[in-house]
Amino acid sequence: MNTTLESAVAIRTMQPSDIDRIVLIEREIFLFPWSPGNFSDSIKSEYYCQVLTQAETILGYGIMMMSPEEAHVLTLGIAAQSQKKGFGKKMLQHLIAHARTEKAKSVFLDVRESNHGAAQLYLRMGFRQIATRKGYYPAMCGREDALVMQLML
Ligand SMILES: CC(C)(COP(=O)(O)OP(=O)(O)OC[C@H]1O[C@@H](n2cnc3c(N)ncnc32)[C@H](O)[C@@H]1OP(=O)(O)O)[C@@H](O)C(=O)NCCC(=O)NCCS
């Protein structure tokens, strides 16, 4: 990546006015996307809602729910054309750093069993699978299991 573009990458708090752009990305990358309401509810609920921008354009987002001693990554997405450039890792590192600042002892997330790319990212970041939720996600043909992953901080 060229240094000028790299330096223009930033992560900031998600605003309600970001939701239209986020939902466009969401619909592009998820088969069962969150609705605009899901994002605005996350902001209203004061979840840790962040966007990754490059030259002011939103390329990705991450939402994490904090509870005493634990953090739960609820969603993480990078626009299709910006994937595999290190942005997902950057956003995840940012969420983990926030969880550490808030004194969480671990970070949890769920990932579809078929989502090998995301699972690979989580494994490389130190997450380990601790459980399976049977039929947790809707799928094209019925339901799909979720892998529950945990990172000890
Ligand atoms: C999963 C996702 C967030 C990863 O973001 P990304 O910017 O593409 O990933 P990065 O470039 O930061 O990759 C970091 C590491 O993750 C792994 N990885 C990411 N995508 C991968 C893929 N498709 N296949 C295998 N490994 C992958 C690699 O190990 C990579 O490390 P490396 O560059 O040293 O090889 C992104 O692909 C995405 O938004 N996917 C669609 C939505 C989704 O599945 N979200 C997660 C829901 S749980």
The ligand as a MOL file (V3000), in Angstrom:
LIG
                    3D

  0  0  0     0  0            999 V3000
M  V30 BEGIN CTAB
M  V30 COUNTS 48 50 0 0 0
M  V30 BEGIN ATOM
M  V30 1 C -13.5390 -10.9370 7.5040 0
M  V30 2 C -13.0950 -9.5370 7.1150 0
M  V30 3 C -13.5800 -8.5390 8.1560 0
M  V30 4 C -11.5530 -9.5320 7.0840 0
M  V30 5 O -11.1160 -8.2420 6.7380 0
M  V30 6 P -9.9600 -8.0430 5.6510 0
M  V30 7 O -9.6250 -6.6050 5.6360 0
M  V30 8 O -10.3800 -8.6670 4.3880 0
M  V30 9 O -8.7770 -8.9210 6.3010 0
M  V30 10 P -7.2590 -8.5000 6.4540 0
M  V30 11 O -6.7050 -8.0860 5.1430 0
M  V30 12 O -7.1060 -7.5610 7.5870 0
M  V30 13 O -6.6120 -9.9200 6.8080 0
M  V30 14 C -5.9650 -10.1810 8.0310 0
M  V30 15 C -5.6970 -11.6800 8.1330 0
M  V30 16 O -6.9150 -12.4120 8.1020 0
M  V30 17 C -6.7980 -13.5720 7.3020 0
M  V30 18 N -7.7890 -13.4970 6.2250 0
M  V30 19 C -8.5920 -12.4680 5.9270 0
M  V30 20 N -9.4160 -12.7960 4.9070 0
M  V30 21 C -9.1090 -14.0710 4.5650 0
M  V30 22 C -9.6280 -14.9900 3.6160 0
M  V30 23 N -10.6360 -14.6600 2.7940 0
M  V30 24 N -9.1000 -16.2270 3.5710 0
M  V30 25 C -8.1020 -16.5750 4.4060 0
M  V30 26 N -7.5760 -15.7500 5.3290 0
M  V30 27 C -8.0780 -14.5250 5.4160 0
M  V30 28 C -5.4230 -13.6200 6.7950 0
M  V30 29 O -4.7460 -14.5010 7.6740 0
M  V30 30 C -4.8920 -12.2230 6.9550 0
M  V30 31 O -3.5750 -12.2390 7.3730 0
M  V30 32 P -2.3930 -12.0910 6.2930 0
M  V30 33 O -2.6880 -10.8380 5.5110 0
M  V30 34 O -1.2080 -11.9960 7.1550 0
M  V30 35 O -2.4730 -13.3130 5.4620 0
M  V30 36 C -13.6020 -9.1130 5.7130 0
M  V30 37 O -13.1140 -10.0170 4.7610 0
M  V30 38 C -15.1130 -9.0110 5.6020 0
M  V30 39 O -15.6800 -7.9780 5.8600 0
M  V30 40 N -15.7740 -10.1090 5.1740 0
M  V30 41 C -17.2110 -10.1290 4.9750 0
M  V30 42 C -17.9640 -9.9130 6.2720 0
M  V30 43 C -17.5540 -10.8970 7.3270 0
M  V30 44 O -17.4510 -12.0950 7.0980 0
M  V30 45 N -17.3580 -10.3550 8.5540 0
M  V30 46 C -17.0010 -11.1540 9.7160 0
M  V30 47 C -18.2430 -11.6610 10.3500 0
M  V30 48 S -17.8510 -12.7110 11.7530 0
M  V30 END ATOM
M  V30 BEGIN BOND
M  V30 1 1 1 2
M  V30 2 1 2 3
M  V30 3 1 2 4
M  V30 4 1 2 36
M  V30 5 1 4 5
M  V30 6 1 5 6
M  V30 7 2 6 7
M  V30 8 1 6 8
M  V30 9 1 6 9
M  V30 10 1 9 10
M  V30 11 2 10 11
M  V30 12 1 10 12
M  V30 13 1 10 13
M  V30 14 1 13 14
M  V30 15 1 14 15
M  V30 16 1 15 16
M  V30 17 1 15 30
M  V30 18 1 16 17
M  V30 19 1 17 18
M  V30 20 1 17 28
M  V30 21 1 18 19
M  V30 22 1 18 27
M  V30 23 2 19 20
M  V30 24 1 20 21
M  V30 25 1 21 22
M  V30 26 2 21 27
M  V30 27 1 22 23
M  V30 28 2 22 24
M  V30 29 1 24 25
M  V30 30 2 25 26
M  V30 31 1 26 27
M  V30 32 1 28 29
M  V30 33 1 28 30
M  V30 34 1 30 31
M  V30 35 1 31 32
M  V30 36 2 32 33
M  V30 37 1 32 34
M  V30 38 1 32 35
M  V30 39 1 36 37
M  V30 40 1 36 38
M  V30 41 2 38 39
M  V30 42 1 38 40
M  V30 43 1 40 41
M  V30 44 1 41 42
M  V30 45 1 42 43
M  V30 46 2 43 44
M  V30 47 1 43 45
M  V30 48 1 45 46
M  V30 49 1 46 47
M  V30 50 1 47 48
M  V30 END BOND
M  V30 END CTAB
M  END
